[in-house]
Amino acid sequence: MIVVGVLLLVGAVRQLRGRARGGVEASLPAWMGALDRLKPAVVLGGGVVLGGVRPKSLLLVVGGAAAIAQSGIAGGQQAIAYAVFAVIATVGVAAPVVIYFAMGTRSTELLGRLKGWMGRNHALIVAVVLVVIGVTLIGDGIGALAS
């Protein structure tokens, strides 16, 4: 747990060092611009593939799973904890989808503003998530070593 936590902190530092400065939107990969023109099924499939192979995503999932596994709770409770973890992990992806289906064409402006904000602050958002989970894992790991 300590090693995964340290790796997450290293990832957070890398995110912050590579971020755009002065409120400028970071240059996103060309493939991300193409997402606006793709059909929903293609985007969903791509999201599943990318979510499963990105090192940051894998570290977050491994860290969450390790924390739950070492909690000492019963198997059924662990299954519930994993389900809650999965729901929380997908909120960031699910929220724009729910907004789109709930608001229809009226969602275009809101989602455009959200996309711009996230583009400008992507590195900071990811760094905060990595730090929170990394520090938690390090603390849990040290606590396990101490006991």
N, C-alpha and C positions, 0 to 999 in steps of 0.2 A: 504494500500500500504506500509506503514511503517513497519507493522508486517511482511509482506511477504519479504520485503527488508532485514530486520534483520535476518529472517530465512535463506535467501540466503547467507548472510555474515557468519552466523554460519556454514552453509554447506561448505563454502569456507575454513574456518579455519579447519574444520574437514578433508577436503580433503588434505590440506597442512600438517597437523600433521600426517596423515597416509601414506604419500607418501614414495616411495623408495628413498634412498639417493645415491649419488655418481654415477649417470648415470646408475644404475642397473635397469633392467627391472622389474617392479613390478610383483609379482606373480598374475596371472589372474585366475579367477575361471575355474575349469575343463571344464565346459560346453562351455566356449569360445574357448577352443582348439578344441572341437568337431565341431565348426562351419565350419572349413575348409573341413570337410567330408560330410556335409549335402547338400541336394539339394536346389537350390535357392528359391523355393516356401516355403519350411520349414523355411529357414532363414528369409524370408520376413515376414511370419506369426509370428515367434518368436519375430522379431524386433518390429512389431506393438504391440504385447502384452506387451513386456518389456517396450517399450516407453510410454505406457499408465499407467503403474502401479508403476514405479520408482518414489520415492518422489522427487528427484532432477528434474526430467522431469516435474512432475506435478507442482512444484513450479515455474519453468521457464515459463510454459504455463500460469499458473494463473497470474503470474507477468506481462507477456506480454499482456494478455487479459485485465487485470485491467488497465494497462497504456493506452491501446487503448480506452477502454470504458470511461475512465475519461478525454480523450483528448478534448471532447466537439465538435468533428466534426460530420457531418451528417452521417446517417446510411449507405448510399452508400459508403462514404469515409471510414467508419469503416470497411466495408466488404473488401474493397481494402487493407486497412492496415492489416487486419487479413490474407488475402491471401499472402501479401508480407512477413509477419511474418512467415507464414507456409513455404514458399519457402526458406527463410533464415535459418529457423530451420532445414530444411532437406538437406541443402547443404553438411554438413559433412558426411551424409550417401549416398547422391546421387553422390558425386564426385568419390569415388572409383568404383561405378557401371558404371558411364560414362567412366572412364578410362579403365575399363575391356572391355566394349563393343567396345570402340574406338580402343584400342591397341591389343585386343585378347591375345594370348599367350605371346606377348612381354610385357604385363603389369605385369607379375608375379614378376619380380625383383623389379620394381618400387613400387608395392603394398606391397611387402615384407619389403622393407626399410621403407615405410610409416607406416606399422603395427608395426615395431620395435621401430620407433621413438615415435609413439603414446603410445606404451606400457611403454616406459621409462618416458614419460612426461604426462601421462594421468591425474594424480592428479593436476598438475600445469595447464593444459589446462582447466579442469573443474573448478578449483578455479578461474581462470581469468574470465571465463564467468559468474560465480556466483557473483563475486565482481562487475563487470560492471553492470549487471542487478540489483543487490541488491542496489548499491549506487544510480543508476538512480531512482529506486522505492522510496527509502528513500527521495531523493531530491524532487521528484514529490509530495510525501506525505506531506513533510514539507511545500512545496510551496502551496499546497491546503489548509493546515491548516492556513497558514499566510494570505491567501486572503479572 
